[in-house]
Amino acid sequence: MDESETTSMAHKRENESLKQKSNDLEKLFLHMASAPEDVALEALQLLRATSDPVSALRLSEQKTARAVLPPIYSGQELELMVRHPVAYPMSTPLESDTLARLLSGQADMKFLNRRVGFGLSHASPGATTDTWPDNRSSEKSIHGSEHALSDKSDTTASPIGPDQFIFDFDFDPRLAHLDIAFWTAVPVTNQYAAAAISLYLETDHLIQGLFDTGLFINDLINRRQEHCSLFMVNSLLAFASQAYASKDMQASSRSYEFENEAETLWHAETSSTGKLGSESLADTATMISGLVLLFQSLAGHGRGDSSIKYLRIVPQIAVRMRLFGVENTLNAEDSAFNSLSEEKQKSTAHATWGAFNLVVMQTLVFMVDTPEFPPKVPVPEIESIPPTFSSFCGFWMIVSEINLVYHHSNAAGGVAASFALSKYQMLLSFADNLQEDMVLSDGSPDHVVVFHLFYHAVILDIFRPFIPAERQHGFRCWSQSKFATSPEAIFAASLKQLKRLILIYRSQHRSATYSIFWSAAIFYVANAVLKDTSDPKWHFYFLVCIKGFQALFTSFQVVEGIVQGLLTMAIESGAMSSSETQILIQELRDRDDRYRYKLMDATRGGFVLDLGLAMTNPDAAKVECLADRFEQMAMFNEFTDGVV
């Protein structure tokens, strides 16, 4: 007893303690009376084994929750679901027919078969040749129509409007007066450019926010180059055309043409200074946005070396413009920023945050440095509900802090577990405070699902260094860790969320066939399931990953190398035979014959694919190394086929 405590105070304290124990016992008995028989018996055994009814109650309540909820495999996961339901929502299993469609290919075929339908029933009587073909030829490419490759004078015909066409995505009405011939030497129609840009604005722009949509489109249709530039437009169309290939088969070839045009413009823009180490005409917001888009186009084509070159130029320009990566970063009070017009401030803020987010995002798979100093200019508003872009800005800011310490600590010998847990708690708090529209629900738009995909992918990376490579997978039975916060339990809980999210995204969102931003989550899951092939569900999830990439191959050439790399990992881990993998790669190539033109040889992505191997041998873990090994194994099997 405390010496300062009086007798009456001691009696009061003891009475409170007895009252609490009585309440705990009452709760335990009520729980046993209402719980299933096996749970009640377990509670009685726990009570006999301990003098603390609270411990028995807590463990018994966990067992009850596990009996009525979808499978939960650790106390840590259950606690996360209760305390942080935004990050770890409780969910019900998907319908079995939905899961079956994911493997049959119907999930993506449903979207691929819904190519853009072009009806002229609402077209004005005076419509010129610069119009879409009618529904009878809707399966025919725009460029395969009789108006396909007309000279540029044909692309300046009368204005177009969304009421003339039937799209399975939103046609931005502000593009009705677009004259694309002003911006590019690539011979495409106004409608093609408007449709490709519209698809980008509806999908990837809500994640990237590289420019203010209103300012960009206003300059685009009015032929002004303040918030728009030739380089930026060609880079945008190079990247957007890859997604648009899911609607128009020949958009793939157009993507390469726009890409070449953008690179030509870039070299012309920077040739006067000789090198990028000095200030040049390239130091503009539109140039930064254009570089990001060009990087993504090159990466989508599997041109790894070229893409990384442009990716590394982005932070160099940002440093010179003091946007990020430098100690005296621009902020809202800085005269160099607040002296700009309101429109210029918007453009600068969009390019700044969009580029910073992209650079940090790419550290997940590309071996690039994280900028030491993040942006300080205000996060711009974007025409989006939910506010996905602003949520990404806050998220990538936290990830940049994690990356900086991990990179330094890995060079010095390892990161402290306390740091990992502190940043994990920061991410949990961040999710707890997301706006309601960013919380996952049945009606969540695709870009919200993508946000949560990245969220859990980053959590896997946080705890990967603390788990042996062979144990970087989920749980299949109840695991009671002796630690309150077990890295393996957290890893397993986030992996479980990631698995469900890729099923939801693939089955419910048509952008699963043309948005590259969910691809990182696919190979994160593939890496994990290959670590535990004794799990009866591993094969299902691995095939879902392969089928997901097959769907993206219609748009992105780099997918072939990724699939080859994953199949190499499956063979080398003993999970699949070479003959099984050949069937899957042939399915991919058959898809190529049916939906697109193959324009290049083997891809060289330049990014890490084997996440476990990357911890010890990053070069061997790259997609091109794994893809090369797949080809070598295929050649060996071909030569030895039938040889005893």
C-alpha positions as CSV (number, residue, x, y, z in Angstrom):
1,M,0.0,0.0,0.0
2,D,1.2,3.5,-0.8
3,E,2.3,5.3,2.4
4,S,0.3,8.3,1.5
5,E,-2.8,6.2,1.1
6,T,-5.3,6.3,4.0
7,T,-7.2,3.3,5.3
8,S,-10.5,4.6,3.7
9,M,-8.7,5.1,0.4
10,A,-7.3,1.6,0.5
11,H,-10.7,0.1,1.2
12,K,-12.2,2.1,-1.7
13,R,-9.4,0.8,-4.0
14,E,-10.0,-2.8,-3.0
15,N,-13.8,-2.4,-3.4
16,E,-13.2,-1.1,-7.0
17,S,-11.0,-4.0,-7.7
18,L,-13.5,-6.5,-6.4
19,K,-16.3,-4.8,-8.4
20,Q,-14.2,-5.0,-11.6
21,K,-13.5,-8.7,-11.0
22,S,-17.2,-9.4,-10.4
23,N,-18.1,-7.6,-13.6
24,D,-15.5,-9.6,-15.5
25,L,-16.8,-12.9,-14.1
26,E,-20.4,-11.9,-15.0
27,K,-19.3,-11.1,-18.6
28,L,-17.5,-14.3,-18.8
29,F,-20.4,-16.4,-17.6
30,L,-22.8,-14.5,-19.9
31,H,-20.4,-15.1,-22.8
32,M,-20.2,-18.8,-22.0
33,A,-24.0,-19.1,-21.8
34,S,-24.4,-17.6,-25.3
35,A,-21.4,-19.0,-27.1
36,P,-21.3,-22.2,-29.1
37,E,-20.7,-25.3,-27.1
38,D,-17.1,-25.8,-28.2
39,V,-16.2,-22.2,-27.5
40,A,-17.9,-22.4,-24.0
41,L,-15.9,-25.5,-23.1
42,E,-12.7,-23.8,-24.2
43,A,-13.5,-20.8,-22.0
44,L,-14.1,-23.1,-19.0
45,Q,-10.7,-24.8,-19.6
46,L,-9.0,-21.4,-19.9
47,L,-10.7,-20.3,-16.6
48,R,-9.5,-23.4,-14.8
49,A,-5.9,-22.8,-16.1
50,T,-5.7,-19.2,-15.0
51,S,-6.9,-17.1,-12.1
52,D,-7.5,-14.2,-14.4
53,P,-11.0,-14.2,-15.8
54,V,-10.2,-11.3,-18.1
55,S,-7.6,-13.3,-20.0
56,A,-10.0,-16.2,-20.4
57,L,-12.7,-13.8,-21.6
58,R,-10.4,-12.1,-24.1
59,L,-9.2,-15.3,-25.6
60,S,-12.7,-16.8,-25.7
61,E,-14.2,-13.7,-27.4
62,Q,-11.5,-14.0,-30.0
63,K,-12.6,-17.6,-30.6
64,T,-16.2,-16.6,-30.9
65,A,-15.4,-13.8,-33.4
66,R,-13.4,-16.3,-35.5
67,A,-16.4,-18.7,-35.4
68,V,-18.8,-16.1,-36.9
69,L,-16.5,-14.0,-39.1
70,P,-14.7,-14.9,-42.4
71,P,-11.5,-16.8,-41.7
72,I,-9.1,-14.9,-39.4
73,Y,-5.7,-16.4,-38.8
74,S,-4.1,-14.4,-36.0
75,G,-5.0,-12.3,-33.0
76,Q,-3.1,-9.5,-34.6
77,E,-5.3,-9.7,-37.7
78,L,-8.5,-9.7,-35.6
79,E,-7.2,-6.7,-33.6
80,L,-6.4,-4.8,-36.8
81,M,-9.9,-5.5,-38.1
82,V,-11.5,-4.2,-35.0
83,R,-9.2,-1.1,-34.4
84,H,-8.5,-0.2,-38.0
85,P,-11.4,-1.2,-40.2
86,V,-10.5,1.2,-43.0
87,A,-7.2,-0.5,-43.6
88,Y,-8.4,-4.0,-42.7
89,P,-12.1,-4.3,-43.4
90,M,-13.9,-7.4,-42.6
91,S,-15.3,-9.0,-45.7
92,T,-17.3,-11.9,-47.0
93,P,-16.1,-14.4,-49.5
94,L,-16.6,-13.6,-53.2
95,E,-19.2,-15.6,-55.1
96,S,-17.8,-18.8,-56.5
97,D,-19.0,-18.0,-60.1
98,T,-17.0,-14.8,-59.9
99,L,-13.9,-16.6,-58.9
100,A,-14.4,-19.1,-61.7
101,R,-14.7,-16.3,-64.3
102,L,-11.4,-15.0,-63.2
103,L,-9.6,-18.2,-64.3
104,S,-11.7,-18.8,-67.4
105,G,-10.8,-15.4,-68.9
106,Q,-14.4,-14.2,-69.0
107,A,-13.7,-11.4,-66.5
108,D,-11.4,-9.6,-68.9
109,M,-13.1,-10.8,-72.1
110,K,-16.3,-9.1,-70.9
111,F,-14.5,-5.8,-71.0
112,L,-12.4,-6.4,-74.1
113,N,-15.4,-7.3,-76.1
114,R,-17.0,-4.0,-75.1
115,R,-14.9,-2.0,-77.5
116,V,-16.0,1.5,-78.2
117,G,-19.2,1.4,-80.2
118,F,-19.4,4.3,-82.8
119,G,-22.9,5.2,-83.8
120,L,-23.8,8.1,-86.1
121,S,-27.5,8.2,-85.4
122,H,-27.1,11.5,-83.6
123,A,-24.5,12.9,-86.0
124,S,-25.3,16.2,-87.8
125,P,-26.3,15.8,-91.5
126,G,-23.2,17.8,-92.4
127,A,-20.7,15.5,-90.7
128,T,-17.5,15.2,-92.6
129,T,-15.2,12.2,-93.2
130,D,-13.5,13.0,-89.8
131,T,-16.1,10.8,-88.0
132,W,-16.1,7.4,-86.5
133,P,-17.2,4.4,-88.6
134,D,-20.7,3.2,-87.9
135,N,-21.8,0.3,-85.7
136,R,-21.6,-2.2,-88.6
137,S,-17.8,-1.8,-88.6
138,S,-17.3,-1.2,-84.9
139,E,-14.9,-4.1,-84.6
140,K,-12.8,-2.4,-87.3
141,S,-10.0,-0.1,-86.1
142,I,-10.4,3.6,-86.7
143,H,-7.2,3.4,-88.7
144,G,-8.5,0.5,-90.7
145,S,-11.4,2.4,-91.9
146,E,-11.5,4.2,-95.3
147,H,-10.7,7.5,-93.5
148,A,-7.9,6.0,-91.5
149,L,-4.7,7.5,-92.8
150,S,-6.0,10.5,-94.6
151,D,-3.6,13.5,-94.7
152,K,-3.6,16.0,-92.0
153,S,-5.9,18.4,-93.7
154,D,-8.7,15.8,-93.1
155,T,-8.2,16.0,-89.4
156,T,-9.4,19.6,-89.1
157,A,-13.0,18.9,-89.9
158,S,-16.1,20.1,-88.1
159,P,-16.2,19.9,-84.3
160,I,-17.1,16.6,-82.6
161,G,-19.2,16.0,-79.6
162,P,-19.9,13.1,-77.2
163,D,-23.6,12.9,-78.4
164,Q,-22.3,11.5,-81.7
165,F,-20.7,8.4,-80.2
166,I,-21.4,5.6,-77.8
167,F,-18.5,5.1,-75.4
168,D,-18.0,2.6,-72.6
169,F,-16.1,5.5,-70.8
170,D,-16.7,9.2,-70.4
171,F,-15.9,11.3,-73.5
172,D,-14.7,14.7,-72.2
173,P,-17.0,17.2,-73.9
174,R,-14.3,19.9,-73.6
175,L,-12.3,18.0,-76.3
176,A,-15.1,18.6,-78.9
177,H,-13.0,21.2,-80.7
178,L,-9.7,19.5,-80.5
179,D,-7.4,20.0,-83.5
180,I,-4.7,17.4,-82.9
181,A,-2.8,18.2,-86.1
182,F,-1.5,21.3,-84.4
183,W,0.2,19.3,-81.7
184,T,1.7,16.2,-83.4
185,A,3.1,14.9,-86.6
186,V,1.6,11.5,-86.0
187,P,-1.4,11.1,-88.4
188,V,-4.4,10.4,-86.2
189,T,-7.9,11.8,-86.2
190,N,-9.2,14.3,-83.7
191,Q,-11.6,11.6,-82.5
192,Y,-8.8,9.2,-81.8
193,A,-6.9,11.7,-79.8
194,A,-10.0,12.9,-77.9
195,A,-11.0,9.3,-77.0
196,A,-7.5,8.3,-75.9
197,I,-7.1,11.4,-73.7
198,S,-10.6,11.0,-72.3
199,L,-9.8,7.4,-71.3
200,Y,-6.6,8.7,-69.5
201,L,-8.5,11.4,-67.7
202,E,-11.1,9.0,-66.5
203,T,-8.6,6.4,-65.2
204,D,-5.0,7.2,-64.6
205,H,-5.1,10.9,-64.2
206,L,-7.2,10.6,-61.0
207,I,-4.2,8.7,-59.6
208,Q,-1.4,10.8,-61.0
209,G,-2.8,14.4,-61.1
210,L,0.1,15.6,-63.3
211,F,-1.7,18.6,-64.5
212,D,-4.8,20.7,-63.9
213,T,-7.3,19.2,-66.3
214,G,-9.2,22.4,-67.0
215,L,-6.0,24.4,-67.7
216,F,-4.5,21.7,-69.9
217,I,-7.6,21.1,-72.0
218,N,-8.2,24.9,-72.4
219,D,-4.7,25.3,-73.8
220,L,-5.0,22.1,-75.8
221,I,-8.1,23.2,-77.8
222,N,-7.0,26.9,-78.0
223,R,-3.5,26.1,-79.2
224,R,-1.7,27.7,-76.3
225,Q,1.5,26.4,-74.7
226,E,1.4,27.8,-71.2
227,H,-0.1,24.8,-69.4
228,C,0.4,22.4,-72.4
229,S,3.3,21.7,-74.8
230,L,4.1,19.6,-77.8
231,F,6.3,17.4,-75.8
232,M,3.7,16.9,-73.1
233,V,0.9,16.2,-75.6
234,N,2.9,13.6,-77.5
235,S,4.1,12.0,-74.3
236,L,0.5,11.8,-73.0
237,L,-0.8,10.2,-76.2
238,A,2.1,7.7,-76.2
239,F,1.1,6.5,-72.7
240,A,-2.7,6.9,-73.2
241,S,-2.6,5.0,-76.5
242,Q,-1.4,1.9,-74.7
243,A,-4.5,1.9,-72.6
244,Y,-6.6,2.8,-75.6
245,A,-5.3,-0.3,-77.4
246,S,-8.0,-2.2,-75.4
247,K,-10.5,-0.3,-77.5
248,D,-8.7,0.1,-80.8
249,M,-6.2,-2.6,-81.8
250,Q,-3.9,-0.4,-83.8
251,A,-3.5,2.1,-81.0
252,S,-0.4,0.0,-80.0
253,S,1.4,1.1,-83.1
254,R,0.3,4.7,-82.6
255,S,1.8,4.6,-79.1
256,Y,5.2,3.9,-80.5
257,E,4.8,6.8,-83.0
258,F,3.9,9.3,-80.3
259,E,6.7,8.0,-78.2
260,N,9.3,8.5,-80.9
261,E,7.9,12.0,-81.6
262,A,8.1,12.9,-77.9
263,E,11.7,11.7,-77.7
264,T,12.6,13.8,-80.8
265,L,11.0,16.8,-79.2
266,W,12.8,16.2,-75.9
267,H,16.2,16.0,-77.6
268,A,15.5,19.2,-79.6
269,E,14.4,21.0,-76.5
270,T,17.5,20.1,-74.5
271,S,20.2,20.2,-77.3
272,S,20.9,23.9,-76.9
273,T,22.3,23.4,-73.4
274,G,24.2,20.2,-74.2
275,K,23.5,18.6,-70.8
276,L,20.8,18.6,-68.2
277,G,23.1,19.6,-65.3
278,S,22.6,23.3,-66.1
279,E,19.4,25.3,-66.3
280,S,17.6,24.9,-69.6
281,L,14.4,25.5,-71.4
282,A,13.4,22.0,-70.1
283,D,12.8,23.5,-66.6
284,T,9.1,23.9,-66.8
285,A,6.1,22.2,-65.2
286,T,4.9,20.9,-68.6
287,M,8.3,19.4,-69.3
288,I,8.3,17.6,-65.9
289,S,4.8,16.2,-66.6
290,G,5.8,15.2,-70.1
291,L,8.8,13.3,-68.8
292,V,6.7,11.4,-66.3
293,L,4.3,10.4,-69.1
294,L,7.2,9.5,-71.4
295,F,8.8,7.3,-68.7
296,Q,5.5,5.5,-68.3
297,S,5.1,4.9,-72.0
298,L,8.6,3.5,-72.4
299,A,8.2,1.4,-69.3
300,G,4.9,0.0,-70.6
301,H,6.7,-1.0,-73.8
302,G,9.4,-2.7,-71.8
303,R,12.1,-0.3,-72.8
304,G,13.7,-0.3,-69.3
305,D,17.0,1.4,-69.9
306,S,15.4,4.3,-71.8
307,S,12.6,4.7,-69.3
308,I,14.9,4.8,-66.3
309,K,17.0,7.5,-68.0
310,Y,13.9,9.8,-68.2
311,L,12.8,8.8,-64.7
312,R,16.1,10.0,-63.2
313,I,15.9,13.3,-65.1
314,V,12.7,14.2,-63.3
315,P,14.2,14.9,-59.9
316,Q,17.2,16.7,-61.5
317,I,14.8,19.3,-63.0
318,A,12.8,19.3,-59.7
319,V,15.9,20.2,-57.8
320,R,16.8,23.1,-60.2
321,M,13.2,24.4,-59.9
322,R,13.2,23.8,-56.1
323,L,10.1,21.7,-56.3
324,F,11.5,18.8,-54.2
325,G,14.8,17.1,-53.5
326,V,16.4,20.3,-52.2
327,E,16.5,21.8,-48.7
328,N,15.2,25.2,-49.7
329,T,12.1,23.7,-51.4
330,L,9.5,26.1,-52.6
331,N,6.5,26.7,-50.3
332,A,3.3,28.7,-50.4
333,E,5.0,31.7,-48.6
334,D,8.0,31.7,-51.0
335,S,8.0,34.7,-53.2
336,A,9.1,32.6,-56.2
337,F,5.8,30.7,-55.8
338,N,3.3,33.2,-54.5
339,S,4.3,35.7,-57.2
340,L,3.1,33.3,-59.8
341,S,-0.4,33.7,-61.2
342,E,-3.1,31.5,-59.7
343,E,-3.1,29.4,-62.8
344,K,0.7,29.0,-62.8
345,Q,0.5,28.0,-59.1
346,K,-2.0,25.3,-60.0
347,S,0.1,23.9,-62.8
348,T,3.3,24.0,-60.7
349,A,1.6,22.2,-57.8
350,H,0.2,19.5,-60.0
351,A,3.5,18.8,-61.8
352,T,5.4,18.9,-58.4
353,W,3.2,16.5,-56.5
354,G,2.5,14.3,-59.5
355,A,6.2,13.9,-60.3
356,F,7.1,13.3,-56.6
357,N,4.4,10.7,-56.2
358,L,5.6,8.9,-59.3
359,V,9.3,8.9,-58.3
360,V,8.4,7.5,-54.9
361,M,6.0,4.9,-56.4
362,Q,8.7,3.6,-58.7
363,T,11.0,2.9,-55.8
364,L,8.9,-0.2,-55.2
365,V,10.2,-1.9,-58.3
366,F,12.9,0.3,-59.9
367,M,16.2,0.9,-58.1
368,V,16.0,4.7,-58.0
369,D,16.6,7.0,-55.1
370,T,13.9,8.7,-53.1
371,P,14.1,12.5,-53.0
372,E,15.4,13.6,-49.6
373,F,13.2,16.6,-49.3
374,P,9.5,16.3,-50.2
375,P,7.4,19.1,-51.8
376,K,6.1,21.9,-49.6
377,V,3.7,23.6,-52.1
378,P,0.1,23.0,-51.4
379,V,-1.5,19.8,-52.6
380,P,-3.7,20.9,-55.5
381,E,-7.4,20.1,-55.7
382,I,-8.4,17.8,-58.5
383,E,-11.7,17.3,-60.2
384,S,-12.3,14.0,-58.4
385,I,-14.7,12.6,-55.8
386,P,-13.3,10.7,-53.9
387,P,-10.1,12.7,-53.4
388,T,-7.8,10.0,-54.5
389,F,-4.9,12.2,-55.7
390,S,-4.7,14.2,-52.5
391,S,-4.8,10.9,-50.5
392,F,-1.9,9.5,-52.6
393,C,0.1,12.7,-51.9
394,G,-0.1,12.1,-48.2
395,F,0.5,8.4,-48.6
396,W,3.6,8.7,-50.8
397,M,5.0,11.4,-48.4
398,I,5.0,8.7,-45.6
399,V,6.5,6.1,-48.0
400,S,9.3,8.5,-48.9
401,E,10.2,8.8,-45.2
402,I,10.3,5.0,-44.9
403,N,12.4,4.7,-48.1
404,L,15.0,7.1,-46.9
405,V,15.7,5.3,-43.6
406,Y,15.5,1.8,-45.2
407,H,18.0,2.8,-47.9
408,H,20.4,4.3,-45.4
409,S,19.9,1.4,-42.8
410,N,20.4,-1.3,-45.4
411,A,23.7,0.2,-46.4
412,A,24.6,0.4,-42.7
413,G,23.5,-3.2,-41.9
414,G,19.8,-3.2,-41.3
415,V,16.7,-1.2,-40.2
416,A,15.5,-1.1,-36.6
417,A,12.2,-3.0,-36.0
418,S,11.0,-0.1,-33.8
419,F,11.2,2.2,-36.8
420,A,9.3,-0.2,-39.0
421,L,6.5,-0.5,-36.4
422,S,6.4,3.3,-35.8
423,K,5.9,3.9,-39.6
424,Y,3.3,1.1,-39.7
425,Q,1.4,2.9,-36.9
426,M,1.6,6.1,-38.9
427,L,0.1,4.3,-41.9
428,L,-2.7,2.9,-39.8
429,S,-3.4,6.4,-38.4
430,F,-3.4,7.8,-41.9
431,A,-5.9,5.2,-43.1
432,D,-8.1,5.8,-40.0
433,N,-8.3,9.5,-41.0
434,L,-9.1,9.0,-44.7
435,Q,-12.2,10.8,-46.0
436,E,-15.3,8.7,-46.1
437,D,-15.2,8.5,-49.9
438,M,-11.8,6.8,-49.7
439,V,-13.1,4.0,-47.6
440,L,-13.6,0.8,-49.5
441,S,-17.1,-0.2,-50.2
442,D,-19.1,-2.2,-52.8
443,G,-19.3,0.9,-55.0
444,S,-15.8,2.2,-54.7
445,P,-14.4,3.4,-58.0
446,D,-11.3,1.8,-59.5
447,H,-8.8,4.5,-58.4
448,V,-9.9,4.0,-54.7
449,V,-9.2,0.3,-55.0
450,V,-5.8,1.1,-56.5
451,F,-5.0,3.3,-53.6
452,H,-5.6,0.4,-51.1
453,L,-3.6,-1.9,-53.4
454,F,-0.6,0.3,-53.0
455,Y,-1.2,0.8,-49.3
456,H,-0.9,-2.9,-48.5
457,A,1.9,-3.5,-51.0
458,V,4.0,-0.9,-49.1
459,I,3.2,-2.7,-45.8
460,L,4.5,-5.9,-47.2
461,D,7.7,-4.1,-48.1
462,I,8.0,-2.6,-44.6
463,F,8.1,-6.0,-42.9
464,R,9.8,-8.0,-45.6
465,P,13.3,-7.5,-44.2
466,F,12.2,-9.0,-40.9
467,I,10.9,-12.2,-42.3
468,P,12.9,-15.0,-43.9
469,A,12.2,-15.2,-47.7
470,E,10.6,-18.7,-47.4
471,R,8.1,-17.4,-44.8
472,Q,6.9,-14.3,-46.7
473,H,3.4,-15.6,-47.2
474,G,0.1,-15.7,-45.5
475,F,-1.3,-17.9,-42.7
476,R,-3.6,-20.9,-43.3
477,C,-4.4,-21.7,-39.7
478,W,-4.7,-19.8,-36.4
479,S,-1.3,-18.4,-35.4
480,Q,-0.8,-17.1,-31.9
481,S,2.4,-15.1,-31.8
482,K,4.2,-14.5,-28.6
483,F,4.7,-10.9,-29.7
484,A,2.0,-8.3,-29.6
485,T,3.0,-7.0,-33.0
486,S,4.5,-9.8,-35.1
487,P,5.9,-8.9,-38.5
488,E,4.7,-12.2,-39.9
489,A,1.2,-11.6,-38.7
490,I,1.0,-8.1,-40.1
491,F,2.5,-9.3,-43.4
492,A,0.0,-12.1,-43.6
493,A,-2.9,-9.7,-42.7
494,S,-2.0,-7.2,-45.4
495,L,-1.3,-10.0,-47.9
496,K,-4.8,-11.3,-47.3
497,Q,-6.2,-7.9,-48.0
498,L,-4.1,-7.6,-51.1
499,K,-5.4,-11.0,-52.4
500,R,-9.0,-9.9,-52.0
501,L,-8.4,-6.5,-53.6
502,I,-6.9,-8.0,-56.8
503,L,-9.9,-10.3,-57.0
504,I,-12.3,-7.3,-56.6
505,Y,-10.4,-5.1,-59.1
506,R,-10.1,-7.8,-61.7
507,S,-13.7,-8.9,-61.5
508,Q,-15.4,-5.5,-61.1
509,H,-13.4,-2.9,-62.9
510,R,-12.9,-2.8,-66.6
511,S,-9.7,-0.7,-66.1
512,A,-8.1,-4.0,-65.1
513,T,-7.6,-4.6,-68.8
514,Y,-5.9,-1.2,-69.5
515,S,-4.6,0.5,-66.4
516,I,-1.0,-0.5,-65.5
517,F,-1.2,0.9,-62.0
518,W,-2.6,-2.3,-60.4
519,S,0.2,-4.5,-61.8
520,A,2.6,-4.1,-58.9
521,A,0.0,-5.6,-56.6
522,I,-0.4,-8.6,-58.9
523,F,3.3,-9.6,-58.7
524,Y,3.4,-8.9,-55.0
525,V,0.7,-11.5,-54.6
526,A,2.4,-13.9,-57.0
527,N,5.7,-13.6,-55.1
528,A,3.9,-14.4,-51.9
529,V,1.9,-17.4,-53.0
530,L,5.0,-19.0,-54.6
531,K,6.6,-19.1,-51.1
532,D,3.9,-21.5,-49.8
533,T,2.9,-24.0,-52.5
534,S,1.6,-26.4,-49.8
535,D,-1.3,-24.0,-49.5
536,P,-4.2,-25.5,-51.6
537,K,-5.2,-22.0,-52.7
538,W,-1.7,-21.0,-54.1
539,H,-2.4,-22.3,-57.6
540,F,-5.7,-20.4,-57.8
541,Y,-4.1,-17.1,-56.8
542,F,-1.1,-17.6,-59.0
543,L,-3.3,-18.2,-62.0
544,V,-5.4,-15.1,-61.1
545,C,-2.1,-13.2,-61.3
546,I,-1.1,-14.6,-64.6
547,K,-4.6,-14.1,-66.1
548,G,-4.5,-10.5,-64.8
549,F,-1.3,-9.9,-66.7
550,Q,-2.7,-11.6,-69.8
551,A,-5.6,-9.1,-69.7
552,L,-3.1,-6.2,-69.6
553,F,-1.0,-7.6,-72.5
554,T,-3.5,-6.2,-74.9
555,S,-2.2,-2.8,-73.9
556,F,1.3,-3.2,-72.5
557,Q,4.2,-5.0,-74.2
558,V,6.2,-5.3,-71.0
559,V,3.7,-7.9,-69.7
560,E,5.3,-10.6,-71.7
561,G,8.5,-10.3,-69.8
562,I,6.7,-10.1,-66.5
563,V,4.8,-13.3,-67.2
564,Q,7.9,-15.1,-68.3
565,G,9.7,-14.0,-65.1
566,L,6.9,-15.2,-62.9
567,L,6.8,-18.5,-64.6
568,T,10.5,-18.9,-64.2
569,M,10.1,-18.3,-60.5
570,A,7.3,-21.0,-60.4
571,I,9.6,-23.5,-62.2
572,E,12.6,-22.8,-60.1
573,S,10.6,-23.1,-56.9
574,G,9.3,-26.5,-58.0
575,A,5.7,-25.2,-58.0
576,M,5.1,-25.8,-61.7
577,S,6.5,-27.9,-64.5
578,S,8.0,-26.4,-67.6
579,S,5.1,-27.9,-69.7
580,E,2.5,-26.2,-67.5
581,T,4.3,-22.8,-67.9
582,Q,4.5,-23.3,-71.7
583,I,0.7,-23.6,-71.9
584,L,0.3,-20.3,-70.0
585,I,2.8,-18.4,-72.1
586,Q,1.2,-19.7,-75.3
587,E,-2.2,-18.4,-74.0
588,L,-0.5,-15.0,-73.7
589,R,0.9,-15.1,-77.2
590,D,-2.4,-16.3,-78.7
591,R,-3.9,-13.2,-77.1
592,D,-1.2,-11.2,-78.9
593,D,-2.2,-12.6,-82.3
594,R,-5.9,-11.9,-81.7
595,Y,-5.8,-8.4,-80.2
596,R,-2.7,-6.5,-81.2
597,Y,0.4,-6.3,-83.3
598,K,3.6,-7.4,-81.7
599,L,6.0,-4.6,-82.5
600,M,9.2,-5.3,-80.6
601,D,11.4,-8.2,-79.6
602,A,11.9,-9.4,-76.0
603,T,11.2,-6.7,-73.5
604,R,13.6,-5.3,-71.0
605,G,11.7,-3.8,-68.1
606,G,14.6,-2.9,-65.9
607,F,12.7,-3.4,-62.7
608,V,12.7,-6.0,-59.9
609,L,10.3,-8.9,-60.1
610,D,11.5,-11.5,-57.6
611,L,11.1,-9.5,-54.4
612,G,12.7,-12.1,-52.2
613,L,15.8,-12.5,-54.4
614,A,16.1,-8.7,-54.6
615,M,17.1,-8.5,-50.9
616,T,20.4,-10.3,-51.8
617,N,20.9,-10.0,-55.5
618,P,18.9,-7.2,-57.1
619,D,20.3,-7.7,-60.6
620,A,19.3,-11.3,-60.8
621,A,15.9,-10.4,-59.5
622,K,15.1,-8.1,-62.5
623,V,12.5,-9.0,-65.0
624,E,14.8,-9.3,-67.9
625,C,17.1,-11.8,-66.1
626,L,14.1,-14.0,-65.2
627,A,12.7,-13.7,-68.7
628,D,16.0,-14.8,-70.2
629,R,16.1,-17.8,-68.0
630,F,12.6,-18.7,-69.1
631,E,13.7,-18.6,-72.7
632,Q,16.8,-20.7,-71.9
633,M,14.7,-23.3,-70.2
634,A,12.2,-23.4,-73.1
635,M,15.1,-23.9,-75.6
636,F,16.6,-26.6,-73.5
637,N,13.3,-28.4,-73.3
638,E,12.8,-28.1,-77.0
639,F,16.2,-29.7,-77.8
640,T,15.8,-32.4,-75.2
641,D,12.1,-33.2,-76.0
642,G,11.9,-37.0,-76.5
643,V,15.5,-37.6,-75.5
644,V,15.8,-40.3,-72.9
